[in-house]
Amino acid sequence: MEIDNYSRLQKIKKENGSQENSYLDYEIKVSKAKLASQGVNVEDITL
């Protein structure tokens, strides 16, 4: 489920283009930390 959340956040960030969104960046960091704590390598699923 967290992988799906991370993937969704990555898609939103990509669609934002160069527009800055600090809340989105924070949510991506939190999701990345959760996945890392579960041993998931997010580099393989980052857009």
Secondary structure, DSSP 4 states (H G I P E B T S, - for coil): -HHHHHHHHHHHHHHHTT---HHHHHHHHHHHHHHHHTT--GGGG--
